[in-house]
Amino acid sequence: MKRLIIDTDAGVDDAQAILLAFGQKDVKIEAFTTVNGNVGVDKTTANVLKVLDVVGQDVPVYPGCARRLVSEPYHASYVHGEDGLGDVGILASKRKAEKKHAVQALIDIASENPGEISLAAIGPLT
C-alpha cells in the first residue's frame, strides 16, 4: 500500500486529482496540506474539507502558507471561481482543519514514518 500526503491549492483541477487518488485501491492518503494558489489558503483548506465530505473520508487537513515566500500572492479565481471550485455553491463542510501548521505536520509525519510516506505536491511549492 502506497502511503501519500497531498499538498494542494485545491481548485477545480486539484479537487479532481484528489477524487482520482481516493479511487486508487493501492493508495492510502494519510493527510492533506494546503497552500495559497488558485485561491487563498483559507479557501483551499475549505475546498479539501468539502471534497472529503463528497467522498466520505476522514483525513486530517493541515493549513499551510498563506502567501508565496518570494513574491506577492497570485490567484487564478478567473479560472477556478472565487471559491476555487467553480462557484457552483458547494456547501461548507462542518469538518475542521487541524490546528498544526502544514510544515510542522509534514516534519512530524515524516519523522514518525521514515521512508514510508510519499508527498504529492500538486499545488505551488513554497
C-alpha positions as CSV (number, residue, x, y, z in Angstrom):
1,M,0.0,0.0,0.0
2,K,1.4,3.4,-1.0
3,R,1.0,6.0,1.7
4,L,0.6,9.5,0.5
5,I,0.4,13.1,1.7
6,I,-1.2,15.5,-0.9
7,D,-0.1,19.1,-0.8
8,T,-2.6,21.2,-2.7
9,D,-4.1,24.6,-3.6
10,A,-7.4,22.8,-4.1
11,G,-9.1,24.4,-7.1
12,V,-11.1,22.5,-9.7
13,D,-8.1,20.7,-11.1
14,D,-6.7,19.5,-7.7
15,A,-10.2,18.5,-6.5
16,Q,-10.4,16.2,-9.5
17,A,-6.9,14.8,-8.7
18,I,-7.9,14.2,-5.1
19,L,-11.0,12.3,-6.2
20,L,-8.9,10.2,-8.5
21,A,-6.4,9.5,-5.7
22,F,-9.2,8.2,-3.5
23,G,-10.2,5.9,-6.3
24,Q,-6.8,4.1,-6.2
25,K,-7.1,0.8,-4.3
26,D,-3.3,0.7,-3.5
27,V,-3.1,4.2,-2.1
28,K,-3.8,5.4,1.4
29,I,-4.0,9.2,1.8
30,E,-2.5,10.0,5.2
31,A,-3.0,13.8,5.2
32,F,-3.6,16.9,3.2
33,T,-1.6,20.1,3.4
34,T,-2.9,23.2,1.8
35,V,-1.3,26.3,0.3
36,N,-2.2,29.6,-1.2
37,G,-2.5,29.3,-5.0
38,N,-5.6,29.1,-7.1
39,V,-7.3,30.9,-4.3
40,G,-6.2,31.8,-0.7
41,V,-5.2,29.1,1.7
42,D,-8.4,29.6,3.8
43,K,-10.4,28.7,0.7
44,T,-8.1,25.9,-0.5
45,T,-8.4,24.3,3.0
46,A,-12.2,24.7,2.9
47,N,-12.2,23.0,-0.5
48,V,-10.3,20.0,0.7
49,L,-12.8,19.6,3.5
50,K,-15.6,19.8,1.0
51,V,-14.1,17.1,-1.1
52,L,-13.7,14.9,2.0
53,D,-17.4,15.3,2.6
54,V,-18.1,14.2,-1.0
55,V,-16.0,11.0,-0.7
56,G,-17.0,10.4,2.9
57,Q,-13.4,10.1,4.1
58,D,-11.8,11.3,7.3
59,V,-8.3,12.5,6.6
60,P,-6.5,15.3,8.5
61,V,-6.1,18.6,6.7
62,Y,-3.3,20.9,7.7
63,P,-3.3,24.6,6.5
64,G,0.0,25.9,5.2
65,C,1.4,29.1,3.9
66,A,-0.9,32.0,3.1
67,R,1.5,33.6,0.7
68,R,4.4,32.9,-1.5
69,L,7.8,33.1,0.0
70,V,9.4,35.4,-2.5
71,S,6.6,37.3,-4.4
72,E,3.1,38.6,-4.0
73,P,0.1,36.2,-4.0
74,Y,-1.4,35.5,-7.3
75,H,-4.8,33.8,-7.6
76,A,-6.5,32.1,-10.5
77,S,-10.1,32.9,-9.5
78,Y,-10.8,33.9,-13.1
79,V,-10.3,30.3,-13.9
80,H,-11.4,28.4,-10.8
81,G,-14.1,30.9,-9.5
82,E,-13.9,33.0,-6.3
83,D,-14.3,29.9,-4.1
84,G,-11.8,27.8,-6.2
85,L,-14.4,25.2,-7.0
86,G,-16.2,27.0,-9.9
87,D,-18.6,29.0,-7.7
88,V,-21.2,26.2,-8.0
89,G,-22.4,26.6,-4.4
90,I,-21.0,23.5,-2.7
91,L,-21.9,23.8,0.9
92,A,-19.3,24.5,3.5
93,S,-18.1,21.5,5.4
94,K,-18.7,21.1,9.1
95,R,-15.3,19.4,9.4
96,K,-12.5,21.5,10.8
97,A,-8.9,21.7,9.7
98,E,-6.1,20.7,12.1
99,K,-4.5,23.5,14.2
100,K,-1.0,22.3,13.4
101,H,0.7,24.2,10.5
102,A,1.3,22.1,7.4
103,V,5.1,22.4,7.6
104,Q,5.2,21.0,11.2
105,A,2.7,18.3,10.2
106,L,5.0,17.2,7.3
107,I,8.0,17.1,9.6
108,D,6.2,15.2,12.2
109,I,4.6,12.6,9.9
110,A,7.9,12.0,8.0
111,S,9.8,11.7,11.3
112,E,7.3,9.2,12.7
113,N,7.2,7.1,9.4
114,P,10.8,7.3,7.9
115,G,10.8,6.3,4.3
116,E,7.2,5.2,4.3
117,I,5.3,8.3,3.1
118,S,5.4,10.0,-0.4
119,L,4.5,13.6,-0.9
120,A,2.4,14.6,-4.0
121,A,2.9,18.3,-4.4
122,I,0.1,19.4,-6.7
123,G,-0.1,23.0,-5.6
124,P,2.6,25.8,-5.7
125,L,5.7,24.9,-3.8
126,T,6.7,27.3,-1.0
